[in-house]
């Protein structure tokens, strides 16, 4: 009589024995147990179930027949996903907000590949090209004495402590004046200038001004500016030139008229002085404006602007409109690249632009105005508003008020009250990026 052999597969959880029944007539295996019972190897009898009934008593499982096969499948973890292409990671990181540098720092800590990408010169340059206008992380404030302090406008910007007085900042360089030890050392001939790179923290002390006869040069007022050496002719886009050569332009008014010197980091020395007969132009230490191939300095009265041509080293004078009353004036570079200034008159912020050859108002024309009365925060007195500085590359003007320092966004016309206070007696606000 032939044998009737069959194979029965039970689809159960891991740990269930798979029995191969023997010849016909032998005892058949018991019914499969539940999953929990199969894993524990025992069956609880008489366990109460819902409704008050007790579970029926089950017979113990039979012994495993000889020759049975036990199947225990193993769980293999899925393979990790492939890494993102480096080009895609770079495109995502390029869109991080530039005014919050801590985001890039945290991204650099993700893995070595990201850190190598963020720290590379190619990414840094692409990041600047993508955002173009550098964010303002803070600015230096000089009071009427000989002290400067740094005000952060970004919470993630590190604290900055400087040893000196800020004179100007541009193209990744900060021009400092050595802090005088006494009142008698306020003279620029006795205070060497220092050019400081805030990114690398490198400081370069410049030699003293080359005055052959010290007694013949007594400046009544002076100002200075630092800029990239490739600014002449627009040979540099100023995206990553803080390590490159730079120029320092020094202008002063004295008994002999206007005198200027130029320091070149490539030559390592000051130029010979250049003189012009503009003795009536006393120079204000307010920050200068760079427009094209010329630097512009404001005089103390706010009615005259001194133009210094970087190509010819010649100085000339531009007059502001004579038929208008202006309060404090702040020079700025307009959105179209021309010279302009901002001022507040009767709770209105006015913007004026200058164009050579324009016949009306000495070449000046009003380019815009913002009525601040309805935009001011609670408690702000509109009659006390005064312009104290600007960040022209991002279109922001700083105002003094009786509550706190205010910023005016020229594009959105939004007025924001800052958490810091700058007194109206402070004479210079030097932007640092």
Buried (B, 14 or more C-beta within 10 A) or exposed (E): EEEEEEEEEBEBEEBBBEBEBBEEEEEEBEEBBEEEBBBEEEBEEEEEEEEEEEEEEBEEBEEEBEEEEEEEEEEEEEEEEEEEEEEEBBEEBEEBEBBBBBBBEEBBEEEEEBBEBBEEEEBBEBBBEEBEEBBBBBBBBBBEEBEBEBBBBBEEBEEBEBEBBBBBBBBBBBBBBBBBEEEEBEBBBBBBBBBBBBEEEEBEEBEBBEBEEEEEBEBEBBBBBBBBBBBBEEEBEBBBBBEBEBBBBBBBBBEBBBBBBBBBBEEEEBBEBBEBEBEEBBBBBBBBBBBBBBBBBBBBEBBBBBBBBBEEBEBEBBEBBEEEEBEBBBBBBBBEEBBBBBBBEEBBBBBBBBEEEEEEBBBBEEBBEBEBEEBBEEEBEBEBBBBBBBBBBBBBBBBBBEBBBBBBBBEEEEBBBEEEEBEEEBEBBBBBB
